[in-house]
Amino acid sequence: MDNLVPLLMVVIYIVGTTVISFFFSKKASKNSAQYFVAERTLTLVMSIALLFSEIVAGAGTIGNASDAYSTGLSSVWANWGMTLGCILFLVSVARFYRAVGVAKGAMSIPQAYYFMFDTKTRMALMFIVVIAYTMIFSTQAKAAASIVAPLLGADATLMAWVITALFILVTVTGGISGIAWMNVVHSVVMYVGMALVCIMSVVSVGGFEGLAANLPADHFNFMYPSIPTTIAYALGTAISFLAASTVTNVSFSAKTFKTSKRAILASGILVMPFALMPALMGLSARVAMPGIAPDSALFAMANSLGSVFGGIVSMAILAAIWSTAPALLLVICTSLTKDLYKGIIKRDASDKSQMRFSRIMAVVVGAAGTTLGLSVPSILGQMLGAFQIRSVVGIVLVAAIVWKRVSPNAAFWSIISGGTVALVWHFAGNPFDIAPLWPTLVTCLLVLIPVTLASKKKVSDGYLMYQESLKEMQQYELKAEADVKKEKQARKAEKAAARAAK
């Protein structure tokens, strides 16, 4: 009976937000450009919601609280590294993605790399993107099941599969527009709900004084377990954002470049205080309920305050998960469709066949991801490992933008060697307690520099393409900004007419 209130709140919330996505299914199915990048029509609010809700991620929220319960406030760097990533993205590669999106029609990261480098680099990158995002997606159903299963008294594994089916359903029907509008609701629920329950949790254990009196000092050390490890995870996450779908989706889909920049900066800022909320709830749970399973800290703490609070935090966590998982699945399907299916298998594929292939891949990847996730011991560890693996891609792109001589061969072998080292290092359990970023960075540069110097061309074809794309982008943005101004003027005129009529 204690679970009835949160259960009803969760069911109503899931059904309501899924309906929002379904509402956009007809429009999203119009063509692949609308389905994958909304034909570059996302507004500032939609872009912020799409990005913020994907960044915080349900698995990361639960993992944040879990790690805070076990080791302390250093868990926030999983999210704070993303804030650094947003800033790094803006100052280094945002213009590149927007330019190739506008001038070349790129809709995925590997597509963008194809224009900058070549086909083999595109394929290498596609496999890294698919692997990294499948790893991140794999944690989402498990995280959601940890909330829903106890409420229903159901088996957690069974619930993970049911939830995976819902993720797939939302992905194949709503497209990027449906996900963006659904995420507007998710973002509000996440921020307001988590803030309220966080405050109540800290108050219930005697405030910050109570936390300080009952927890070991290292729980308040933001650099635990060591400065090099913390820097590696934060920096690795930040660098990985140079090739992150969360920010590139906004660059590809926003109405204007200015809109995308504002959305990315605003989302990064919003993440900073939000990351502290689950972390503080994890600390509060450690004081109030020592001995519980760390992964249950977030919900257990909220539920101890009352069933309504349990319902609120359940909705907030599910909002984070529901906003992230379909978007991650869509990223994987976009890459497989645009880069593998249309890029290699069937170059003349129609819009209809591309969308059919994408939806089939949603089922396949969704099932494979959940199978992987059910065997993962650490939710947050899996996410951080994926970020480290993805970081090599961003390093190569920045090098090519700054050093105009970087050749396709240099890019390809750097991504292959660095990605392999990162993957092996992560699944080997970080040998010698060294985070994957450091050996990955060293390997990448040791390959990139000599292979680039061996190139006969002083300026690569990809760099020249980028410069031409920038010129086309400038013309596009002038028109896009003018169209936005016209829309604003038209809305003002409509409002004035409506007031006059009254």
HELIX and SHEET records of a PDB file:
HELIX    1   1 LEU A    4  PHE A   23  1                                  20    
HELIX    2   2 SER A   25  ALA A   28  1                                   4    
HELIX    3   3 SER A   32  VAL A   37  1                                   6    
HELIX    4   4 ALA A   38  ARG A   40  5                                   3    
HELIX    5   5 LEU A   44  VAL A   56  1                                  13    
HELIX    6   6 GLY A   58  SER A   70  1                                  13    
HELIX    7   7 LEU A   73  VAL A   76  5                                   4    
HELIX    8   8 TRP A   77  SER A   92  1                                  16    
HELIX    9   9 ALA A   94  LYS A  104  1                                  11    
HELIX   10  10 ILE A  109  MET A  116  1                                   8    
HELIX   11  11 THR A  119  LEU A  152  1                                  34    
HELIX   12  12 ALA A  156  SER A  204  1                                  49    
HELIX   13  13 GLY A  207  ASN A  214  1                                   8    
HELIX   14  14 ALA A  217  PHE A  220  5                                   4    
HELIX   15  15 ILE A  227  SER A  240  1                                  14    
HELIX   16  16 PHE A  241  ALA A  243  5                                   3    
HELIX   17  17 SER A  245  SER A  253  1                                   9    
HELIX   18  18 PHE A  257  ALA A  288  1                                  32    
HELIX   19  19 PRO A  294  SER A  296  5                                   3    
HELIX   20  20 ALA A  297  SER A  304  1                                   8    
HELIX   21  21 SER A  307  SER A  335  1                                  29    
HELIX   22  22 LEU A  336  ILE A  345  3                                  10    
HELIX   23  23 ASP A  351  GLY A  373  1                                  23    
HELIX   24  24 ILE A  379  VAL A  402  1                                  24    
HELIX   25  25 PRO A  408  PHE A  427  1                                  20    
HELIX   26  26 PRO A  431  ASP A  433  5                                   3    
HELIX   27  27 LEU A  437  LEU A  453  1                                  17    
HELIX   28  28 ASP A  461  ALA A  501  1                                  41    
END                                                                             
